[in-house]
Amino acid sequence: MKKLVVVAIVFFISTGSFAQKKKDLIKEVAALKTKASNLKNELNQLKKAKEVNLNDSIHEFSYAFGVEIGNSLKSVGVTSINYDVFAVALEETLNGNEKISKEDAQEYIQKSIVEIKAREAKRQTAEGELFLAENAKKEGVKTTESGLQYKVLIAGDGPKPTADNKVEVHYEGKLIDGTVFDSSIKRGESIVFGVSQVIKGWTEALLLMPVGSKYELYIPQDLAYGERGAGGQIPPYATLIFEVELISIE
């Protein structure tokens, strides 16, 4: 009899414990569902916040301002920022609660831009030098004393221009990664210019080319646009590749 009582008590305790655990589990599941629902609502709010309606004047102004700032950042070599921190700084500044002064901000930005440009210059220069070193080993590629490299694609038999001449050419310019930044060939319209009015690499190459020739030029950065780059499409210290056809001497 005592054994039966003990078994009954143990069974009751076990059943009660299981029931309590089940209740706790149900509460935890309910809490998780609530958290998931709240998170979903927050994500929906974030999604709505990122939707752009250019028919709304505030949206249009804000977006235009973002485009302007984005282009300014790209022009100095900045490709990424912490957008959350940027938004906080923007809001705090508009409310007069910025954490640093305008002068300190400008000083830090200028210092950072100098550092970014220095890193980019080092990278571009190293990539260009490596490219030219490997390219010089290729069949048909010739290297002049200045470092200009060229390959004769078509050997013309006409006269060679002088530094005082104007010439008519067709050309296509690329970065060493293959990005085309300019092409008279694609425009279907040749161009006329003075032999001495272009970058050093072009001038040197044109003096070597008989009319009717087509050369591929590999121009080191110091014979191209150097530290200034050009047109937003040619970065500073970029080694350039041109395909040039000398059509005539003017």
Rosetta constraint file for C-alpha pairs under 8 A:
AtomPair CA 1 CA 5 HARMONIC 6.41 0.50
AtomPair CA 2 CA 6 HARMONIC 6.24 0.50
AtomPair CA 3 CA 7 HARMONIC 6.17 0.50
AtomPair CA 4 CA 8 HARMONIC 6.08 0.50
AtomPair CA 5 CA 9 HARMONIC 6.17 0.50
AtomPair CA 6 CA 10 HARMONIC 6.17 0.50
AtomPair CA 7 CA 11 HARMONIC 6.04 0.50
AtomPair CA 8 CA 12 HARMONIC 6.12 0.50
AtomPair CA 9 CA 13 HARMONIC 6.17 0.50
AtomPair CA 10 CA 14 HARMONIC 6.08 0.50
AtomPair CA 11 CA 15 HARMONIC 5.99 0.50
AtomPair CA 12 CA 16 HARMONIC 6.02 0.50
AtomPair CA 13 CA 17 HARMONIC 6.05 0.50
AtomPair CA 14 CA 18 HARMONIC 6.14 0.50
AtomPair CA 15 CA 19 HARMONIC 6.13 0.50
AtomPair CA 16 CA 20 HARMONIC 6.17 0.50
AtomPair CA 17 CA 21 HARMONIC 6.18 0.50
AtomPair CA 18 CA 22 HARMONIC 6.10 0.50
AtomPair CA 19 CA 23 HARMONIC 6.27 0.50
AtomPair CA 20 CA 24 HARMONIC 6.21 0.50
AtomPair CA 21 CA 25 HARMONIC 6.04 0.50
AtomPair CA 22 CA 26 HARMONIC 6.17 0.50
AtomPair CA 23 CA 27 HARMONIC 6.29 0.50
AtomPair CA 24 CA 28 HARMONIC 6.23 0.50
AtomPair CA 25 CA 29 HARMONIC 6.17 0.50
AtomPair CA 26 CA 30 HARMONIC 6.14 0.50
AtomPair CA 27 CA 31 HARMONIC 6.10 0.50
AtomPair CA 28 CA 32 HARMONIC 6.13 0.50
AtomPair CA 29 CA 33 HARMONIC 6.16 0.50
AtomPair CA 30 CA 34 HARMONIC 6.25 0.50
AtomPair CA 31 CA 35 HARMONIC 6.25 0.50
AtomPair CA 32 CA 36 HARMONIC 6.07 0.50
AtomPair CA 33 CA 37 HARMONIC 6.09 0.50
AtomPair CA 34 CA 38 HARMONIC 6.16 0.50
AtomPair CA 35 CA 39 HARMONIC 6.05 0.50
AtomPair CA 36 CA 40 HARMONIC 6.08 0.50
AtomPair CA 37 CA 41 HARMONIC 6.28 0.50
AtomPair CA 38 CA 42 HARMONIC 6.23 0.50
AtomPair CA 39 CA 43 HARMONIC 6.15 0.50
AtomPair CA 40 CA 44 HARMONIC 6.17 0.50
AtomPair CA 41 CA 45 HARMONIC 6.21 0.50
AtomPair CA 42 CA 46 HARMONIC 6.22 0.50
AtomPair CA 43 CA 47 HARMONIC 6.09 0.50
AtomPair CA 44 CA 48 HARMONIC 6.15 0.50
AtomPair CA 45 CA 49 HARMONIC 6.11 0.50
AtomPair CA 46 CA 50 HARMONIC 6.37 0.50
AtomPair CA 47 CA 51 HARMONIC 6.48 0.50
AtomPair CA 52 CA 59 HARMONIC 6.35 0.50
AtomPair CA 52 CA 63 HARMONIC 7.78 0.50
AtomPair CA 53 CA 59 HARMONIC 5.89 0.50
AtomPair CA 53 CA 60 HARMONIC 7.09 0.50
AtomPair CA 54 CA 59 HARMONIC 5.73 0.50
AtomPair CA 54 CA 60 HARMONIC 4.63 0.50
AtomPair CA 54 CA 63 HARMONIC 7.92 0.50
AtomPair CA 55 CA 59 HARMONIC 7.53 0.50
AtomPair CA 55 CA 60 HARMONIC 6.79 0.50
AtomPair CA 56 CA 60 HARMONIC 5.99 0.50
AtomPair CA 57 CA 61 HARMONIC 6.10 0.50
AtomPair CA 58 CA 62 HARMONIC 5.97 0.50
AtomPair CA 59 CA 63 HARMONIC 5.95 0.50
AtomPair CA 60 CA 64 HARMONIC 6.04 0.50
AtomPair CA 61 CA 65 HARMONIC 6.05 0.50
AtomPair CA 62 CA 66 HARMONIC 6.18 0.50
AtomPair CA 63 CA 67 HARMONIC 6.23 0.50
AtomPair CA 64 CA 68 HARMONIC 6.29 0.50
AtomPair CA 65 CA 69 HARMONIC 6.26 0.50
AtomPair CA 66 CA 70 HARMONIC 5.92 0.50
AtomPair CA 67 CA 71 HARMONIC 6.13 0.50
AtomPair CA 68 CA 72 HARMONIC 6.26 0.50
AtomPair CA 69 CA 73 HARMONIC 6.18 0.50
AtomPair CA 70 CA 74 HARMONIC 6.22 0.50
AtomPair CA 71 CA 75 HARMONIC 6.10 0.50
AtomPair CA 72 CA 76 HARMONIC 6.80 0.50
AtomPair CA 73 CA 77 HARMONIC 6.49 0.50
AtomPair CA 73 CA 78 HARMONIC 5.03 0.50
AtomPair CA 73 CA 79 HARMONIC 7.05 0.50
AtomPair CA 74 CA 78 HARMONIC 5.10 0.50
AtomPair CA 74 CA 79 HARMONIC 5.92 0.50
AtomPair CA 75 CA 232 HARMONIC 7.10 0.50
AtomPair CA 76 CA 113 HARMONIC 6.54 0.50
AtomPair CA 76 CA 116 HARMONIC 7.93 0.50
AtomPair CA 76 CA 117 HARMONIC 7.26 0.50
AtomPair CA 77 CA 113 HARMONIC 7.64 0.50
AtomPair CA 77 CA 116 HARMONIC 6.59 0.50
AtomPair CA 77 CA 117 HARMONIC 6.74 0.50
AtomPair CA 77 CA 120 HARMONIC 7.75 0.50
AtomPair CA 78 CA 116 HARMONIC 7.52 0.50
AtomPair CA 81 CA 86 HARMONIC 7.59 0.50
AtomPair CA 82 CA 86 HARMONIC 6.19 0.50
AtomPair CA 83 CA 87 HARMONIC 6.08 0.50
AtomPair CA 84 CA 88 HARMONIC 6.32 0.50
AtomPair CA 85 CA 89 HARMONIC 6.14 0.50
AtomPair CA 86 CA 90 HARMONIC 6.10 0.50
AtomPair CA 87 CA 91 HARMONIC 6.14 0.50
AtomPair CA 88 CA 92 HARMONIC 6.02 0.50
AtomPair CA 89 CA 93 HARMONIC 5.96 0.50
AtomPair CA 89 CA 98 HARMONIC 6.49 0.50
AtomPair CA 90 CA 94 HARMONIC 6.23 0.50
AtomPair CA 91 CA 95 HARMONIC 6.27 0.50
AtomPair CA 92 CA 96 HARMONIC 6.03 0.50
AtomPair CA 92 CA 97 HARMONIC 4.79 0.50
AtomPair CA 92 CA 98 HARMONIC 5.05 0.50
AtomPair CA 93 CA 97 HARMONIC 5.59 0.50
AtomPair CA 93 CA 98 HARMONIC 4.69 0.50
AtomPair CA 100 CA 104 HARMONIC 6.35 0.50
AtomPair CA 100 CA 105 HARMONIC 6.60 0.50
AtomPair CA 101 CA 105 HARMONIC 6.17 0.50
AtomPair CA 102 CA 106 HARMONIC 6.19 0.50
AtomPair CA 103 CA 107 HARMONIC 6.17 0.50
AtomPair CA 104 CA 108 HARMONIC 6.14 0.50
AtomPair CA 105 CA 109 HARMONIC 6.10 0.50
AtomPair CA 106 CA 110 HARMONIC 6.08 0.50
AtomPair CA 107 CA 111 HARMONIC 6.20 0.50
AtomPair CA 108 CA 112 HARMONIC 6.09 0.50
AtomPair CA 109 CA 113 HARMONIC 6.10 0.50
AtomPair CA 110 CA 114 HARMONIC 6.29 0.50
AtomPair CA 111 CA 115 HARMONIC 6.42 0.50
AtomPair CA 112 CA 116 HARMONIC 6.10 0.50
AtomPair CA 113 CA 117 HARMONIC 6.05 0.50
AtomPair CA 114 CA 118 HARMONIC 6.13 0.50
AtomPair CA 115 CA 119 HARMONIC 6.25 0.50
AtomPair CA 116 CA 120 HARMONIC 6.16 0.50
AtomPair CA 117 CA 121 HARMONIC 5.92 0.50
AtomPair CA 118 CA 122 HARMONIC 6.18 0.50
AtomPair CA 119 CA 123 HARMONIC 6.19 0.50
AtomPair CA 120 CA 124 HARMONIC 5.99 0.50
AtomPair CA 121 CA 125 HARMONIC 5.93 0.50
AtomPair CA 121 CA 227 HARMONIC 7.57 0.50
AtomPair CA 121 CA 236 HARMONIC 6.53 0.50
AtomPair CA 121 CA 237 HARMONIC 5.88 0.50
AtomPair CA 122 CA 126 HARMONIC 6.07 0.50
AtomPair CA 123 CA 127 HARMONIC 6.11 0.50
AtomPair CA 124 CA 128 HARMONIC 6.06 0.50
AtomPair CA 124 CA 236 HARMONIC 7.55 0.50
AtomPair CA 124 CA 237 HARMONIC 5.74 0.50
AtomPair CA 124 CA 238 HARMONIC 5.80 0.50
AtomPair CA 124 CA 239 HARMONIC 7.85 0.50
AtomPair CA 125 CA 129 HARMONIC 6.12 0.50
AtomPair CA 125 CA 221 HARMONIC 7.51 0.50
AtomPair CA 125 CA 237 HARMONIC 5.70 0.50
AtomPair CA 125 CA 238 HARMONIC 6.83 0.50
AtomPair CA 125 CA 239 HARMONIC 7.74 0.50
AtomPair CA 126 CA 130 HARMONIC 6.15 0.50
AtomPair CA 127 CA 131 HARMONIC 6.12 0.50
AtomPair CA 128 CA 132 HARMONIC 6.17 0.50
AtomPair CA 128 CA 176 HARMONIC 7.60 0.50
AtomPair CA 128 CA 220 HARMONIC 7.00 0.50
AtomPair CA 128 CA 221 HARMONIC 7.57 0.50
AtomPair CA 128 CA 238 HARMONIC 6.63 0.50
AtomPair CA 128 CA 239 HARMONIC 5.12 0.50
AtomPair CA 129 CA 133 HARMONIC 6.08 0.50
AtomPair CA 129 CA 220 HARMONIC 7.75 0.50
AtomPair CA 130 CA 134 HARMONIC 6.30 0.50
AtomPair CA 131 CA 135 HARMONIC 5.91 0.50
AtomPair CA 131 CA 176 HARMONIC 7.59 0.50
AtomPair CA 132 CA 136 HARMONIC 5.93 0.50
AtomPair CA 132 CA 149 HARMONIC 7.93 0.50
AtomPair CA 132 CA 218 HARMONIC 7.52 0.50
AtomPair CA 132 CA 220 HARMONIC 7.69 0.50
AtomPair CA 133 CA 137 HARMONIC 7.17 0.50
AtomPair CA 134 CA 138 HARMONIC 7.32 0.50
AtomPair CA 135 CA 141 HARMONIC 7.30 0.50
AtomPair CA 136 CA 141 HARMONIC 5.93 0.50
AtomPair CA 136 CA 142 HARMONIC 6.92 0.50
AtomPair CA 136 CA 143 HARMONIC 6.88 0.50
AtomPair CA 136 CA 149 HARMONIC 7.30 0.50
AtomPair CA 137 CA 141 HARMONIC 7.33 0.50
AtomPair CA 140 CA 151 HARMONIC 5.72 0.50
AtomPair CA 140 CA 152 HARMONIC 7.30 0.50
AtomPair CA 141 CA 149 HARMONIC 6.51 0.50
AtomPair CA 141 CA 150 HARMONIC 5.60 0.50
AtomPair CA 141 CA 151 HARMONIC 4.76 0.50
AtomPair CA 141 CA 152 HARMONIC 7.93 0.50
AtomPair CA 142 CA 149 HARMONIC 5.44 0.50
AtomPair CA 142 CA 150 HARMONIC 5.43 0.50
AtomPair CA 142 CA 151 HARMONIC 6.30 0.50
AtomPair CA 143 CA 147 HARMONIC 5.94 0.50
AtomPair CA 143 CA 148 HARMONIC 5.64 0.50
AtomPair CA 143 CA 149 HARMONIC 4.36 0.50
AtomPair CA 143 CA 150 HARMONIC 6.65 0.50
AtomPair CA 144 CA 148 HARMONIC 5.35 0.50
AtomPair CA 144 CA 149 HARMONIC 6.37 0.50
AtomPair CA 147 CA 219 HARMONIC 7.76 0.50
AtomPair CA 147 CA 220 HARMONIC 6.80 0.50
AtomPair CA 148 CA 201 HARMONIC 6.35 0.50
AtomPair CA 148 CA 217 HARMONIC 7.52 0.50
AtomPair CA 148 CA 218 HARMONIC 6.33 0.50
AtomPair CA 148 CA 219 HARMONIC 5.38 0.50
AtomPair CA 148 CA 220 HARMONIC 6.47 0.50
AtomPair CA 148 CA 223 HARMONIC 7.57 0.50
AtomPair CA 149 CA 217 HARMONIC 5.91 0.50
AtomPair CA 149 CA 218 HARMONIC 4.91 0.50
AtomPair CA 149 CA 219 HARMONIC 6.43 0.50
AtomPair CA 150 CA 205 HARMONIC 7.79 0.50
AtomPair CA 150 CA 215 HARMONIC 6.53 0.50
AtomPair CA 150 CA 216 HARMONIC 5.49 0.50
AtomPair CA 150 CA 217 HARMONIC 4.42 0.50
AtomPair CA 150 CA 218 HARMONIC 5.87 0.50
AtomPair CA 151 CA 215 HARMONIC 5.59 0.50
AtomPair CA 151 CA 216 HARMONIC 5.12 0.50
AtomPair CA 151 CA 217 HARMONIC 6.60 0.50
AtomPair CA 152 CA 213 HARMONIC 7.64 0.50
AtomPair CA 152 CA 214 HARMONIC 6.41 0.50
AtomPair CA 152 CA 215 HARMONIC 4.64 0.50
AtomPair CA 152 CA 216 HARMONIC 6.51 0.50
AtomPair CA 153 CA 213 HARMONIC 7.53 0.50
AtomPair CA 153 CA 214 HARMONIC 5.37 0.50
AtomPair CA 153 CA 215 HARMONIC 5.26 0.50
AtomPair CA 153 CA 216 HARMONIC 6.77 0.50
AtomPair CA 154 CA 212 HARMONIC 7.59 0.50
AtomPair CA 154 CA 213 HARMONIC 5.09 0.50
AtomPair CA 154 CA 214 HARMONIC 4.79 0.50
AtomPair CA 154 CA 215 HARMONIC 6.78 0.50
AtomPair CA 155 CA 210 HARMONIC 7.57 0.50
AtomPair CA 155 CA 212 HARMONIC 7.07 0.50
AtomPair CA 155 CA 213 HARMONIC 4.82 0.50
AtomPair CA 155 CA 214 HARMONIC 6.72 0.50
AtomPair CA 156 CA 209 HARMONIC 7.58 0.50
AtomPair CA 156 CA 210 HARMONIC 5.32 0.50
AtomPair CA 156 CA 211 HARMONIC 5.61 0.50
AtomPair CA 156 CA 212 HARMONIC 4.14 0.50
AtomPair CA 156 CA 213 HARMONIC 4.01 0.50
AtomPair CA 156 CA 214 HARMONIC 7.47 0.50
AtomPair CA 157 CA 210 HARMONIC 5.83 0.50
AtomPair CA 157 CA 211 HARMONIC 6.48 0.50
AtomPair CA 157 CA 212 HARMONIC 6.53 0.50
AtomPair CA 157 CA 213 HARMONIC 7.54 0.50
AtomPair CA 158 CA 210 HARMONIC 4.93 0.50
AtomPair CA 158 CA 211 HARMONIC 4.40 0.50
AtomPair CA 158 CA 212 HARMONIC 6.29 0.50
AtomPair CA 159 CA 210 HARMONIC 5.05 0.50
AtomPair CA 159 CA 211 HARMONIC 5.69 0.50
AtomPair CA 160 CA 206 HARMONIC 7.75 0.50
AtomPair CA 160 CA 207 HARMONIC 6.23 0.50
AtomPair CA 160 CA 208 HARMONIC 6.73 0.50
AtomPair CA 160 CA 209 HARMONIC 5.70 0.50
AtomPair CA 160 CA 210 HARMONIC 4.37 0.50
AtomPair CA 160 CA 211 HARMONIC 6.24 0.50
AtomPair CA 161 CA 165 HARMONIC 5.99 0.50
AtomPair CA 161 CA 166 HARMONIC 7.91 0.50
AtomPair CA 161 CA 167 HARMONIC 7.49 0.50
AtomPair CA 161 CA 195 HARMONIC 7.78 0.50
AtomPair CA 161 CA 206 HARMONIC 6.93 0.50
AtomPair CA 161 CA 207 HARMONIC 5.71 0.50
AtomPair CA 161 CA 209 HARMONIC 7.57 0.50
AtomPair CA 161 CA 210 HARMONIC 7.39 0.50
AtomPair CA 161 CA 211 HARMONIC 7.99 0.50
AtomPair CA 161 CA 249 HARMONIC 6.43 0.50
AtomPair CA 162 CA 195 HARMONIC 7.32 0.50
AtomPair CA 162 CA 207 HARMONIC 6.10 0.50
AtomPair CA 163 CA 194 HARMONIC 7.76 0.50
AtomPair CA 163 CA 195 HARMONIC 5.36 0.50
AtomPair CA 163 CA 196 HARMONIC 5.56 0.50
AtomPair CA 163 CA 203 HARMONIC 7.52 0.50
AtomPair CA 163 CA 207 HARMONIC 7.16 0.50
AtomPair CA 164 CA 194 HARMONIC 7.06 0.50
AtomPair CA 164 CA 195 HARMONIC 6.63 0.50
AtomPair CA 164 CA 196 HARMONIC 6.95 0.50
AtomPair CA 165 CA 194 HARMONIC 5.94 0.50
AtomPair CA 165 CA 195 HARMONIC 5.95 0.50
AtomPair CA 165 CA 249 HARMONIC 6.82 0.50
AtomPair CA 165 CA 250 HARMONIC 6.77 0.50
AtomPair CA 166 CA 192 HARMONIC 6.61 0.50
AtomPair CA 166 CA 193 HARMONIC 5.30 0.50
AtomPair CA 166 CA 194 HARMONIC 4.13 0.50
AtomPair CA 166 CA 195 HARMONIC 5.74 0.50
AtomPair CA 166 CA 249 HARMONIC 6.03 0.50
AtomPair CA 166 CA 250 HARMONIC 5.18 0.50
AtomPair CA 167 CA 192 HARMONIC 5.43 0.50
AtomPair CA 167 CA 193 HARMONIC 5.77 0.50
AtomPair CA 167 CA 194 HARMONIC 6.33 0.50
AtomPair CA 167 CA 195 HARMONIC 6.67 0.50
AtomPair CA 167 CA 246 HARMONIC 7.28 0.50
AtomPair CA 167 CA 247 HARMONIC 7.53 0.50
AtomPair CA 167 CA 248 HARMONIC 5.80 0.50
AtomPair CA 167 CA 249 HARMONIC 4.48 0.50
AtomPair CA 167 CA 250 HARMONIC 5.42 0.50
AtomPair CA 168 CA 190 HARMONIC 6.61 0.50
AtomPair CA 168 CA 191 HARMONIC 5.55 0.50
AtomPair CA 168 CA 192 HARMONIC 4.37 0.50
AtomPair CA 168 CA 193 HARMONIC 6.90 0.50
AtomPair CA 168 CA 246 HARMONIC 6.35 0.50
AtomPair CA 168 CA 247 HARMONIC 5.42 0.50
AtomPair CA 168 CA 248 HARMONIC 5.21 0.50
AtomPair CA 168 CA 249 HARMONIC 6.31 0.50
AtomPair CA 168 CA 250 HARMONIC 6.99 0.50
AtomPair CA 169 CA 190 HARMONIC 5.64 0.50
AtomPair CA 169 CA 191 HARMONIC 5.57 0.50
AtomPair CA 169 CA 192 HARMONIC 6.49 0.50
AtomPair CA 169 CA 244 HARMONIC 6.77 0.50
AtomPair CA 169 CA 245 HARMONIC 5.48 0.50
AtomPair CA 169 CA 246 HARMONIC 4.76 0.50
AtomPair CA 169 CA 247 HARMONIC 5.26 0.50
AtomPair CA 169 CA 248 HARMONIC 7.21 0.50
AtomPair CA 170 CA 183 HARMONIC 7.99 0.50
AtomPair CA 170 CA 184 HARMONIC 5.71 0.50
AtomPair CA 170 CA 185 HARMONIC 5.99 0.50
AtomPair CA 170 CA 189 HARMONIC 7.62 0.50
AtomPair CA 170 CA 190 HARMONIC 4.95 0.50
AtomPair CA 170 CA 191 HARMONIC 6.57 0.50
AtomPair CA 170 CA 244 HARMONIC 5.91 0.50
AtomPair CA 170 CA 245 HARMONIC 5.15 0.50
AtomPair CA 170 CA 246 HARMONIC 6.86 0.50
AtomPair CA 170 CA 247 HARMONIC 7.26 0.50
AtomPair CA 171 CA 183 HARMONIC 5.82 0.50
AtomPair CA 171 CA 184 HARMONIC 5.56 0.50
AtomPair CA 171 CA 185 HARMONIC 6.08 0.50
AtomPair CA 171 CA 190 HARMONIC 7.89 0.50
AtomPair CA 171 CA 242 HARMONIC 6.67 0.50
AtomPair CA 171 CA 243 HARMONIC 5.34 0.50
AtomPair CA 171 CA 244 HARMONIC 4.45 0.50
AtomPair CA 171 CA 245 HARMONIC 6.24 0.50
AtomPair CA 172 CA 180 HARMONIC 7.30 0.50
AtomPair CA 172 CA 182 HARMONIC 5.85 0.50
AtomPair CA 172 CA 183 HARMONIC 4.13 0.50
AtomPair CA 172 CA 184 HARMONIC 6.34 0.50
AtomPair CA 172 CA 185 HARMONIC 6.45 0.50
AtomPair CA 172 CA 242 HARMONIC 5.52 0.50
AtomPair CA 172 CA 243 HARMONIC 5.26 0.50
AtomPair CA 172 CA 244 HARMONIC 6.81 0.50
AtomPair CA 173 CA 180 HARMONIC 5.79 0.50
AtomPair CA 173 CA 181 HARMONIC 5.86 0.50
AtomPair CA 173 CA 182 HARMONIC 5.26 0.50
AtomPair CA 173 CA 183 HARMONIC 6.18 0.50
AtomPair CA 173 CA 240 HARMONIC 7.09 0.50
AtomPair CA 173 CA 241 HARMONIC 5.77 0.50
AtomPair CA 173 CA 242 HARMONIC 4.45 0.50
AtomPair CA 173 CA 243 HARMONIC 6.66 0.50
AtomPair CA 174 CA 178 HARMONIC 5.62 0.50
AtomPair CA 174 CA 179 HARMONIC 5.27 0.50
AtomPair CA 174 CA 180 HARMONIC 4.29 0.50
AtomPair CA 174 CA 181 HARMONIC 5.74 0.50
AtomPair CA 174 CA 182 HARMONIC 7.34 0.50
AtomPair CA 174 CA 240 HARMONIC 6.04 0.50
AtomPair CA 174 CA 241 HARMONIC 5.10 0.50
AtomPair CA 174 CA 242 HARMONIC 6.26 0.50
AtomPair CA 175 CA 179 HARMONIC 5.26 0.50
AtomPair CA 175 CA 180 HARMONIC 6.60 0.50
AtomPair CA 175 CA 181 HARMONIC 7.40 0.50
AtomPair CA 175 CA 234 HARMONIC 7.53 0.50
AtomPair CA 175 CA 238 HARMONIC 7.30 0.50
AtomPair CA 175 CA 239 HARMONIC 6.77 0.50
AtomPair CA 175 CA 240 HARMONIC 5.12 0.50
AtomPair CA 175 CA 241 HARMONIC 6.10 0.50
AtomPair CA 176 CA 239 HARMONIC 6.67 0.50
AtomPair CA 176 CA 240 HARMONIC 6.24 0.50
AtomPair CA 176 CA 241 HARMONIC 6.58 0.50
AtomPair CA 181 CA 233 HARMONIC 6.13 0.50
AtomPair CA 181 CA 234 HARMONIC 7.31 0.50
AtomPair CA 183 CA 187 HARMONIC 6.51 0.50
AtomPair CA 184 CA 188 HARMONIC 5.95 0.50
AtomPair CA 184 CA 189 HARMONIC 5.53 0.50
AtomPair CA 184 CA 190 HARMONIC 5.74 0.50
AtomPair CA 184 CA 191 HARMONIC 7.20 0.50
AtomPair CA 185 CA 189 HARMONIC 6.66 0.50
AtomPair CA 185 CA 190 HARMONIC 7.27 0.50
AtomPair CA 193 CA 197 HARMONIC 6.88 0.50
AtomPair CA 193 CA 198 HARMONIC 7.96 0.50
AtomPair CA 194 CA 198 HARMONIC 7.31 0.50
AtomPair CA 195 CA 202 HARMONIC 7.84 0.50
AtomPair CA 195 CA 203 HARMONIC 5.49 0.50
AtomPair CA 195 CA 206 HARMONIC 6.97 0.50
AtomPair CA 195 CA 207 HARMONIC 8.00 0.50
AtomPair CA 196 CA 200 HARMONIC 7.99 0.50
AtomPair CA 196 CA 203 HARMONIC 5.81 0.50
AtomPair CA 197 CA 203 HARMONIC 7.84 0.50
AtomPair CA 198 CA 202 HARMONIC 6.27 0.50
AtomPair CA 198 CA 203 HARMONIC 6.31 0.50
AtomPair CA 199 CA 203 HARMONIC 6.44 0.50
AtomPair CA 199 CA 223 HARMONIC 6.51 0.50
AtomPair CA 199 CA 224 HARMONIC 5.48 0.50
AtomPair CA 199 CA 225 HARMONIC 7.12 0.50
AtomPair CA 200 CA 204 HARMONIC 6.17 0.50
AtomPair CA 200 CA 223 HARMONIC 4.99 0.50
AtomPair CA 200 CA 224 HARMONIC 6.42 0.50
AtomPair CA 201 CA 205 HARMONIC 6.17 0.50
AtomPair CA 201 CA 219 HARMONIC 5.77 0.50
AtomPair CA 201 CA 220 HARMONIC 7.82 0.50
AtomPair CA 201 CA 223 HARMONIC 4.90 0.50
AtomPair CA 201 CA 224 HARMONIC 6.14 0.50
AtomPair CA 202 CA 206 HARMONIC 6.02 0.50
AtomPair CA 203 CA 207 HARMONIC 6.42 0.50
AtomPair CA 204 CA 208 HARMONIC 6.85 0.50
AtomPair CA 205 CA 209 HARMONIC 6.56 0.50
AtomPair CA 205 CA 217 HARMONIC 7.57 0.50
AtomPair CA 206 CA 246 HARMONIC 7.78 0.50
AtomPair CA 209 CA 213 HARMONIC 6.10 0.50
AtomPair CA 209 CA 214 HARMONIC 7.96 0.50
AtomPair CA 209 CA 215 HARMONIC 7.86 0.50
AtomPair CA 209 CA 246 HARMONIC 7.19 0.50
AtomPair CA 210 CA 246 HARMONIC 7.38 0.50
AtomPair CA 211 CA 246 HARMONIC 5.30 0.50
AtomPair CA 211 CA 247 HARMONIC 5.87 0.50
AtomPair CA 211 CA 248 HARMONIC 5.69 0.50
AtomPair CA 211 CA 249 HARMONIC 7.30 0.50
AtomPair CA 212 CA 245 HARMONIC 6.96 0.50
AtomPair CA 212 CA 246 HARMONIC 5.61 0.50
AtomPair CA 212 CA 247 HARMONIC 5.63 0.50
AtomPair CA 212 CA 248 HARMONIC 7.41 0.50
AtomPair CA 213 CA 245 HARMONIC 5.77 0.50
AtomPair CA 213 CA 246 HARMONIC 5.63 0.50
AtomPair CA 213 CA 247 HARMONIC 7.72 0.50
AtomPair CA 214 CA 243 HARMONIC 7.11 0.50
AtomPair CA 214 CA 244 HARMONIC 5.50 0.50
AtomPair CA 214 CA 245 HARMONIC 4.15 0.50
AtomPair CA 214 CA 246 HARMONIC 6.38 0.50
AtomPair CA 215 CA 243 HARMONIC 5.86 0.50
AtomPair CA 215 CA 244 HARMONIC 5.37 0.50
AtomPair CA 215 CA 245 HARMONIC 6.53 0.50
AtomPair CA 216 CA 241 HARMONIC 7.10 0.50
AtomPair CA 216 CA 242 HARMONIC 5.64 0.50
AtomPair CA 216 CA 243 HARMONIC 4.41 0.50
AtomPair CA 216 CA 244 HARMONIC 6.26 0.50
AtomPair CA 217 CA 240 HARMONIC 7.94 0.50
AtomPair CA 217 CA 241 HARMONIC 5.51 0.50
AtomPair CA 217 CA 242 HARMONIC 4.98 0.50
AtomPair CA 217 CA 243 HARMONIC 6.24 0.50
AtomPair CA 217 CA 244 HARMONIC 7.47 0.50
AtomPair CA 218 CA 239 HARMONIC 7.28 0.50
AtomPair CA 218 CA 240 HARMONIC 5.87 0.50
AtomPair CA 218 CA 241 HARMONIC 4.66 0.50
AtomPair CA 218 CA 242 HARMONIC 6.67 0.50
AtomPair CA 219 CA 223 HARMONIC 6.15 0.50
AtomPair CA 219 CA 224 HARMONIC 6.29 0.50
AtomPair CA 219 CA 239 HARMONIC 5.71 0.50
AtomPair CA 219 CA 240 HARMONIC 5.14 0.50
AtomPair CA 219 CA 241 HARMONIC 6.24 0.50
AtomPair CA 219 CA 242 HARMONIC 7.98 0.50
AtomPair CA 220 CA 224 HARMONIC 6.33 0.50
AtomPair CA 220 CA 238 HARMONIC 7.46 0.50
AtomPair CA 220 CA 239 HARMONIC 4.76 0.50
AtomPair CA 220 CA 240 HARMONIC 6.72 0.50
AtomPair CA 221 CA 225 HARMONIC 6.13 0.50
AtomPair CA 221 CA 226 HARMONIC 4.91 0.50
AtomPair CA 221 CA 237 HARMONIC 5.00 0.50
AtomPair CA 221 CA 238 HARMONIC 5.16 0.50
AtomPair CA 221 CA 239 HARMONIC 4.70 0.50
AtomPair CA 221 CA 240 HARMONIC 7.20 0.50
AtomPair CA 222 CA 226 HARMONIC 5.03 0.50
AtomPair CA 222 CA 237 HARMONIC 7.37 0.50
AtomPair CA 224 CA 238 HARMONIC 7.75 0.50
AtomPair CA 224 CA 239 HARMONIC 7.26 0.50
AtomPair CA 224 CA 240 HARMONIC 7.24 0.50
AtomPair CA 225 CA 229 HARMONIC 5.02 0.50
AtomPair CA 225 CA 230 HARMONIC 6.56 0.50
AtomPair CA 225 CA 236 HARMONIC 6.98 0.50
AtomPair CA 225 CA 237 HARMONIC 6.97 0.50
AtomPair CA 225 CA 238 HARMONIC 7.44 0.50
AtomPair CA 226 CA 236 HARMONIC 5.73 0.50
AtomPair CA 226 CA 237 HARMONIC 4.60 0.50
AtomPair CA 226 CA 238 HARMONIC 6.90 0.50
AtomPair CA 227 CA 236 HARMONIC 4.54 0.50
AtomPair CA 227 CA 237 HARMONIC 5.17 0.50
AtomPair CA 228 CA 235 HARMONIC 7.65 0.50
AtomPair CA 228 CA 236 HARMONIC 5.18 0.50
AtomPair CA 228 CA 237 HARMONIC 7.58 0.50
AtomPair CA 229 CA 233 HARMONIC 7.99 0.50
AtomPair CA 229 CA 234 HARMONIC 5.19 0.50
AtomPair CA 229 CA 235 HARMONIC 4.70 0.50
AtomPair CA 229 CA 236 HARMONIC 3.96 0.50
AtomPair CA 229 CA 237 HARMONIC 6.67 0.50
AtomPair CA 229 CA 238 HARMONIC 7.19 0.50
AtomPair CA 230 CA 234 HARMONIC 4.99 0.50
AtomPair CA 230 CA 235 HARMONIC 6.72 0.50
AtomPair CA 230 CA 236 HARMONIC 7.57 0.50
AtomPair CA 234 CA 238 HARMONIC 6.69 0.50
